[in-house]
Amino acid sequence: MNRREKEQYLREYSRLKAEGKPFFPYAVAKDGVVLILVMAIIIFMAVMLGAEIGPKADPTSTTYTPRPEWYYFFSFELLRVVKNPALVPLASVGILTICMILLFLLPFYDRSAERRPERRPVATIAGIFVIAAMTFLTYEGANTGPPSEISLATPQHVIDAGKKDPELLRRFEAGRQVAAQSGCLACHRLGENGNAGPGPELTEIAAKLPAAAIAQTLVNPTKPMPSFKGLRDQQPEKFRNLVTFLGELKGDE
């Protein structure tokens, strides 16, 4: 702001200040009335409608999937994107804290009198980017499937084969449960469920590997994937079901 702009700003400020009303008590009184009204509405709704309370916590349940409120979906998805454990504190607390600090300090480091968006390209682009990023992360977080469930549709060829061989369909569905309960979704993606890494996507894994190769990979995997050798030796039926499930994921043409 040059000297001429500053003088013009001060004259305009003095004129508006002389024409206006003091902050106290006028603005304070209006804000107080609105605050009382909002609190009265909240109290009325709490008393008449009650709070939304879910079922009592069951520590023995293995199917309950905790999810944040919708306005925290963007943070929830950010945690899913960050894979390195060392960066989890930064994703969960650091980024949000830094953004809040920058927001609070905005009047101190942005001293420009210009407020038209087209004349403030950096601020405008930064604002659009933040809004777009939060919108995208919120959408992704809202559509993320639970980590203990695979909602992938049963392939049509499995359904058709199951009409002649019901045992195949039974083993496929049983293998789906084994995959969901074995932590596969922590590193792999299956349809809309799971994470996109560090392991490959398994949605159509059978189109790339036959069932025998899948079974061998489960027993002798590449690190950091854990071995399923113990499952094969101790619970062979579950292991066969898992191989059947993965071995039929080749899509439908």
PyMOL commands that set and color helices and strands:
alter all, ss='L'
color gray80, all
select helices_A, chain A and resi 3-19+23-48+70-81+85-104+106-109+117-119+121-142+156-164+166-181+184-186+205-207+211-219+229-234+236-247
alter helices_A, ss='H'
color red, helices_A
select strands_A, chain A and resi 189-190+193-194
alter strands_A, ss='S'
color yellow, strands_A
deselect
rebuild
show_as cartoon
